[in-house]
């Protein structure tokens, strides 16, 4: 799952400008160049989660899956 495609510069910029309140700290906007790393992590984590969810759904469709561990229990 580590091979999830990296976010493009356009995707990072779009995320930044559509989530400006999240990059406001102490009443000041965090400059774009300082937010890039955090945005890249958020986007790639979301993609990785989607790939894993899709993989698990495929496993469930193809066979019986017994979950022995439930997060939060």
N, C-alpha and C positions, 0 to 999 in steps of 0.2 A: 504493500500500500504506500510505500515511500516514493513510488514513482509518479505520484500525482503531479500533473502538469503545473509548472510554475505560473503564477499570475503575471499577466503582461502589464506594461506600463500604463496602458489605457485603462485596464481593469482596476489597477491600484488608484489611479487618479479619480476614476468614477466613484469608487468606494469612498475615498477621502471627501469629495465634495458632496456626496449624498449622506454622509455621516458626520458633518462638521461639529454638531454638539458633542459628540463623543471625543473629539480632539480639542476640546476647549478645557483648559485646566487653569484654575485660579483666575478665571475671567479672561484668559489669553488663549488665542488659537495656537496650537502646536504647529510649527511650520511643516509643510508637506514633506520636505526632505528628512525631517526627524521622525515622521510618522510612517514612512515607507516600510520599515522592517516589521512594525506591529501590524500594519495592514496586510502585508504579504503572509504573515503567520495566520491571521484570521481567515483570509481567503483560502489558503491551502488547507487549513484545518477543516473548514467547511466542505471543501472538495473531498478530502480524505474520508470524512464522516459519510458523505453521500455515496462514495465508492464502496465503503464497508457495508452500509445499509443495503445497497443494491446486491452485493455479494451474498449477504445473509438471506435476503429475500429469495435469491436464486436457489440457495441451499434448501430453504424451507419448501420451495415449490417441487424440488426434485426428490425429496425424501423426508423421512420423519426425523425431527430434531428434538432432542430432549435437553432442555436448559437446566443445568445443575446449579448455576450461579445466577442470582438476580442482583444487579447493582442496587445498592441501598438497603439490602436486607442483611 
